[in-house]
């Protein structure tokens, strides 16, 4: 009897597409989440990964001061081969100019994108009320944002309340299977970059937090640098040190928000299917999420069981 995720593939007709993929790019759903769990637990063999990997994410320059998050979503969609949308449609779907990461998560979900949402705070953080960036909008946004968090599970959005370290992020990016949308402090990002260029004298002064979104598209382990797409920049790509990115995305005001988007076959291939298959996928996607959660739990149990068996063997010796 076929496993449930294989049965879903059969119903969608995507097993034929899988045959067209090379062995190098062919990861099963189990392998995706087994790899991610190993990285999160700190027991993945880094020797199995390349020294550098970069995803070709098309750079799109933002036109307004508040829509960086929408443009990051658009860049992610373009990377997945989803071209049947534009910034105007995303703007219309979002229905607000005060963009929070949870808004971006709902946008990705509307396009059936497979992703994980990490944050250290579930809901609008009341501690941000003193920040100039949040002061005006937070009183109006709190109820709306909290409601989106409360309804996320019913909407098929999985939110994990945890911090992702720079090392974990680098391993996930090096796998070639992920890109990420990160909330950063724009001032800290630019200041840290200037400091890395040995012009710290230009960074004197005190500036408040400024929220900004960037796409993380690659990592070079030799230089310890991440490649990003910054919608506010005129440059197609930028390289920043891991120290710089870590400082910017963990600044007070970000809640360390991170949207980890699967960039491989578990996303893009569905959008090349006939309309009936894509519609069926949208209907079955909640079931796919259940399968995913089951896989994650199973992998955790197997990992802990194997670890326990190993410890018993060592003790018996």
C-alpha positions as a printed NumPy array, in Angstrom:
array([[  0.   ,   0.   ,   0.   ],
       [  1.305,   3.456,  -0.909],
       [  2.288,   5.873,   1.862],
       [ -0.108,   8.814,   2.17 ],
       [  2.253,  11.402,   0.624],
       [  2.855,   9.073,  -2.361],
       [ -0.905,   8.668,  -2.787],
       [ -1.28 ,  12.46 ,  -2.847],
       [  1.393,  12.637,  -5.56 ],
       [ -0.466,  10.012,  -7.579],
       [ -3.715,  11.949,  -7.316],
       [ -1.991,  15.138,  -8.428],
       [ -0.127,  13.424, -11.235],
       [  3.205,  14.757,  -9.965],
       [  4.98 ,  11.412,  -9.768],
       [  5.654,  11.637, -13.511],
       [  7.253,  15.033, -12.98 ],
       [  9.447,  13.555, -10.277],
       [ 10.922,  11.123, -12.804],
       [ 12.134,  14.09 , -14.827],
       [ 14.122,  15.435, -11.866],
       [ 17.77 ,  14.446, -11.415],
       [ 18.799,  12.343,  -8.421],
       [ 20.718,  15.349,  -7.114],
       [ 17.56 ,  17.429,  -6.857],
       [ 15.189,  14.64 ,  -5.883],
       [ 14.296,  14.925,  -2.227],
       [ 11.226,  13.267,  -0.79 ],
       [  8.984,  15.065,   1.679],
       [ 10.424,  12.876,   4.436],
       [ 13.984,  13.825,   3.449],
       [ 13.138,  17.532,   3.479],
       [ 11.893,  17.524,   7.042],
       [ 14.382,  14.929,   8.25 ],
       [ 17.175,  17.206,   7.005],
       [ 15.609,  20.268,   8.59 ],
       [ 15.131,  18.468,  11.897],
       [ 18.751,  17.296,  11.874],
       [ 19.942,  20.859,  11.301],
       [ 17.736,  22.174,  14.107],
       [ 19.039,  19.49 ,  16.477],
       [ 22.636,  20.284,  15.556],
       [ 23.492,  16.746,  14.454],
       [ 23.784,  17.139,  10.674],
       [ 27.077,  16.231,   8.999],
       [ 28.167,  19.49 ,   7.354],
       [ 30.656,  17.577,   5.192],
       [ 27.7  ,  16.451,   3.07 ],
       [ 26.958,  20.033,   1.985],
       [ 28.763,  22.176,  -0.604],
       [ 30.979,  25.058,   0.485],
       [ 28.711,  27.548,  -1.253],
       [ 25.291,  27.639,  -2.878],
       [ 23.303,  30.431,  -4.496],
       [ 19.724,  30.401,  -5.774],
       [ 19.053,  32.62 ,  -8.776],
       [ 16.396,  34.884,  -7.274],
       [ 15.267,  37.679,  -9.618],
       [ 15.786,  41.089,  -8.022],
       [ 12.793,  43.46 ,  -8.06 ],
       [ 13.152,  47.019,  -6.809],
       [ 10.437,  48.336,  -4.487],
       [  8.595,  51.511,  -5.461],
       [  7.245,  52.667,  -2.102],
       [  8.698,  52.943,   1.383],
       [  6.37 ,  50.372,   2.993],
       [  6.108,  47.548,   0.432],
       [  9.494,  45.799,   0.824],
       [  7.744,  42.72 ,   2.244],
       [  5.41 ,  42.463,  -0.739],
       [  8.349,  42.668,  -3.129],
       [ 10.187,  39.946,  -1.208],
       [  7.131,  37.708,  -1.584],
       [  7.02 ,  38.576,  -5.288],
       [ 10.704,  37.659,  -5.671],
       [ 10.052,  34.332,  -3.93 ],
       [  7.073,  33.609,  -6.18 ],
       [  9.106,  34.423,  -9.301],
       [ 11.844,  32.068,  -8.09 ],
       [  9.252,  29.295,  -7.85 ],
       [  8.097,  30.   , -11.396],
       [  4.825,  31.6  , -10.314],
       [  4.268,  34.386, -12.811],
       [  0.501,  34.792, -12.745],
       [  0.635,  37.631, -10.201],
       [  2.105,  41.112,  -9.84 ],
       [  2.706,  43.642,  -7.084],
       [ -0.733,  45.187,  -7.613],
       [ -2.395,  41.85 ,  -6.903],
       [ -0.299,  41.29 ,  -3.773],
       [ -1.14 ,  44.816,  -2.644],
       [ -4.838,  44.111,  -3.132],
       [ -4.672,  40.758,  -1.317],
       [ -2.822,  42.24 ,   1.656],
       [ -5.302,  45.09 ,   2.205],
       [ -2.949,  47.132,   4.419],
       [  0.115,  49.338,   4.165],
       [  1.289,  48.28 ,   7.636],
       [  2.892,  44.979,   6.701],
       [  3.75 ,  42.364,   9.319],
       [  5.464,  39.028,   8.691],
       [  2.22 ,  37.192,   9.372],
       [  0.671,  39.152,   6.466],
       [  3.411,  37.811,   4.196],
       [  2.768,  34.289,   5.492],
       [ -0.891,  34.549,   4.492],
       [  0.145,  35.786,   1.036],
       [  2.45 ,  32.8  ,   0.521],
       [ -0.332,  30.514,   1.699],
       [ -2.762,  31.998,  -0.83 ],
       [ -0.375,  30.862,  -3.566],
       [ -0.015,  27.393,  -1.991],
       [  3.683,  27.93 ,  -1.279],
       [  5.302,  25.428,   1.077],
       [  7.118,  27.324,   3.823],
       [  7.849,  27.468,   7.551],
       [  7.363,  30.534,   9.727],
       [  9.752,  31.104,  12.643],
       [  9.403,  33.842,  15.261],
       [ 10.209,  34.337,  18.941],
       [  6.875,  36.062,  19.658],
       [  3.418,  34.78 ,  18.745],
       [  1.402,  37.899,  18.003],
       [  2.113,  41.622,  18.152],
       [  4.86 ,  42.29 ,  20.686],
       [  3.622,  44.994,  23.123],
       [  7.243,  45.803,  24.027],
       [  7.647,  47.456,  20.625],
       [  5.239,  50.26 ,  21.522],
       [  8.146,  52.483,  22.589],
       [  9.845,  52.181,  19.188],
       [  9.178,  55.092,  16.821],
       [  8.771,  52.644,  13.932],
       [  5.846,  50.904,  15.686],
       [  4.452,  53.728,  17.819],
       [  1.888,  55.042,  15.349],
       [  0.611,  51.743,  13.939],
       [  0.895,  49.269,  16.823],
       [ -2.293,  50.353,  18.654],
       [ -4.266,  49.883,  15.435],
       [ -2.45 ,  46.724,  14.312],
       [ -2.364,  44.687,  17.522],
       [ -5.877,  43.228,  17.329],
       [ -5.608,  42.487,  13.597],
       [ -2.189,  40.839,  13.905],
       [ -3.17 ,  38.792,  16.962],
       [ -6.258,  37.544,  15.114],
       [ -4.135,  36.455,  12.147],
       [ -1.891,  34.474,  14.492],
       [ -4.89 ,  32.85 ,  16.184],
       [ -6.386,  31.793,  12.839],
       [ -3.081,  30.7  ,  11.295],
       [ -3.426,  27.001,  12.087],
       [ -6.929,  26.857,  10.616],
       [ -5.529,  28.571,   7.511],
       [ -2.886,  25.855,   7.162],
       [  0.002,  28.066,   8.332],
       [  2.501,  26.451,  10.686],
       [  4.203,  28.936,  13.041],
       [  7.129,  27.785,  15.172],
       [  8.052,  29.869,  18.206],
       [ 11.816,  29.501,  18.155],
       [ 15.038,  31.263,  17.247],
       [ 17.082,  30.21 ,  14.218],
       [ 20.83 ,  30.609,  14.633],
       [ 23.122,  31.889,  11.909],
       [ 24.737,  28.457,  11.628],
       [ 21.377,  26.726,  11.197],
       [ 20.357,  29.252,   8.559],
       [ 23.618,  28.793,   6.657],
       [ 23.183,  24.998,   6.559],
       [ 19.598,  25.286,   5.339],
       [ 20.65 ,  27.672,   2.57 ],
       [ 23.677,  25.511,   1.637],
       [ 21.344,  22.57 ,   1.039],
       [ 20.072,  24.398,  -2.042],
       [ 16.496,  23.602,  -1.076],
       [ 15.547,  26.84 ,   0.649],
       [ 15.47 ,  30.583,   0.347],
       [ 14.335,  32.816,   3.199],
       [ 12.495,  36.079,   3.738],
       [ 13.914,  37.784,   6.822],
       [ 12.807,  40.798,   8.824],
       [ 15.846,  42.951,   9.628],
       [ 16.673,  46.336,  11.083],
       [ 17.572,  48.313,   7.967],
       [ 19.823,  50.722,   9.837],
       [ 21.723,  47.92 ,  11.597],
       [ 22.119,  46.105,   8.277],
       [ 23.633,  49.123,   6.53 ],
       [ 25.697,  50.169,   9.561],
       [ 27.164,  46.696,  10.019],
       [ 28.027,  46.601,   6.316],
       [ 29.874,  49.917,   6.615],
       [ 31.724,  48.671,   9.69 ],
       [ 32.791,  45.567,   7.781],
       [ 34.193,  47.903,   5.119],
       [ 36.313,  49.66 ,   7.773],
       [ 34.488,  52.985,   7.633],
       [ 33.018,  52.903,  11.139],
       [ 33.515,  56.67 ,  11.431],
       [ 30.519,  57.044,   9.123],
       [ 28.358,  55.079,  11.557],
       [ 28.466,  57.469,  14.498],
       [ 25.153,  58.634,  15.87 ],
       [ 21.999,  57.098,  17.25 ],
       [ 19.213,  55.847,  15.003],
       [ 15.991,  54.06 ,  15.852],
       [ 14.837,  50.699,  14.532],
       [ 13.592,  50.593,  10.931],
       [ 11.904,  47.365,   9.877],
       [ 12.824,  46.01 ,   6.457],
       [ 12.513,  42.706,   4.57 ],
       [ 15.194,  41.022,   2.452],
       [ 15.429,  37.687,   0.635],
       [ 18.32 ,  35.424,   1.644],
       [ 19.32 ,  33.532,  -1.488],
       [ 22.76 ,  32.02 ,  -0.877],
       [ 25.707,  31.393,   1.401],
       [ 29.48 ,  31.126,   0.945],
       [ 31.069,  29.149,   3.787],
       [ 34.619,  30.061,   2.753],
       [ 33.974,  33.802,   3.076],
       [ 31.231,  33.35 ,   5.7  ],
       [ 28.93 ,  35.587,   3.661],
       [ 25.241,  35.465,   2.817],
       [ 23.866,  36.612,  -0.503],
       [ 20.704,  38.683,  -0.258],
       [ 18.211,  40.435,  -2.51 ],
       [ 17.352,  43.822,  -1.038],
       [ 14.25 ,  45.384,  -2.649],
       [ 15.41 ,  48.83 ,  -1.476],
       [ 18.751,  48.505,  -3.281],
       [ 19.439,  49.245,  -6.939],
       [ 22.014,  46.434,  -6.992],
       [ 20.846,  43.024,  -8.17 ],
       [ 22.547,  41.228,  -5.287],
       [ 24.551,  42.012,  -2.188],
       [ 26.929,  39.988,  -0.043],
       [ 26.999,  40.531,   3.704],
       [ 28.878,  38.758,   6.47 ],
       [ 27.013,  36.327,   8.679],
       [ 27.829,  38.568,  11.653],
       [ 26.193,  41.518,   9.906],
       [ 23.043,  39.585,   8.972],
       [ 22.772,  37.993,  12.405],
       [ 22.953,  41.376,  14.1  ],
       [ 20.373,  42.922,  11.76 ],
       [ 17.8  ,  40.122,  11.92 ],
       [ 18.073,  39.745,  15.701],
       [ 17.801,  43.448,  16.506],
       [ 15.072,  44.508,  18.922],
       [ 11.958,  44.984,  16.806],
       [ 12.33 ,  42.009,  14.465],
       [ 11.191,  39.184,  16.768],
       [ 13.683,  37.221,  14.616],
       [ 10.905,  36.675,  12.065],
       [ 11.922,  34.304,   9.275],
       [  9.933,  32.716,   6.447],
       [ 11.8  ,  29.646,   5.211],
       [ 10.558,  28.863,   1.699],
       [ 11.184,  25.501,   0.05 ],
       [ 12.631,  26.427,  -3.336],
       [ 12.671,  22.931,  -4.831],
       [ 10.174,  20.589,  -6.393],
       [  7.774,  20.601,  -3.423],
       [  6.747,  24.084,  -4.449],
       [  7.38 ,  25.006,  -8.057],
       [  6.135,  21.929,  -9.894],
       [  2.506,  22.356,  -8.829],
       [  2.191,  25.556, -10.827],
       [  2.999,  23.792, -14.098],
       [  0.126,  21.358, -13.657],
       [ -3.207,  21.376, -15.485],
       [ -5.884,  23.518, -13.762],
       [ -7.748,  20.519, -12.351],
       [ -4.574,  19.18 , -10.709],
       [ -3.699,  22.527,  -9.178],
       [ -7.262,  22.918,  -7.87 ],
       [ -7.038,  19.425,  -6.386],
       [ -3.737,  20.349,  -4.755],
       [ -5.336,  23.378,  -3.087],
       [ -8.099,  21.14 ,  -1.727],
       [ -5.657,  18.529,  -0.462],
       [ -3.061,  20.966,   0.9  ],
       [ -4.442,  20.796,   4.492],
       [ -4.036,  17.018,   4.264],
       [ -0.468,  17.513,   3.05 ],
       [  0.191,  19.661,   6.127],
       [ -1.129,  16.855,   8.351],
       [  1.208,  14.418,   6.6  ],
       [  4.075,  16.875,   7.051],
       [  3.407,  17.231,  10.793],
       [  3.181,  13.443,  11.106],
       [  6.51 ,  13.085,   9.306],
       [  8.182,  15.656,  11.572],
       [  6.924,  13.898,  14.72 ],
       [  7.981,  10.5  ,  13.341],
       [ 11.454,  11.773,  12.507],
       [ 11.816,  13.252,  16.008],
       [ 10.757,   9.963,  17.608],
       [ 13.108,   7.944,  15.401],
       [ 16.   ,  10.314,  16.141],
       [ 15.459,  10.145,  19.905],
       [ 15.006,   6.36 ,  19.775],
       [ 18.236,   5.911,  17.811],
       [ 20.06 ,   8.195,  20.225],
       [ 18.737,   6.211,  23.19 ],
       [ 19.785,   2.911,  21.599],
       [ 23.264,   4.297,  20.962],
       [ 23.619,   5.455,  24.569],
       [ 22.49 ,   2.05 ,  25.849],
       [ 25.054,   0.31 ,  23.632],
       [ 27.8  ,   2.6  ,  24.9  ],
       [ 26.769,   2.025,  28.525],
       [ 26.731,  -1.757,  28.066],
       [ 30.302,  -1.638,  26.802]])
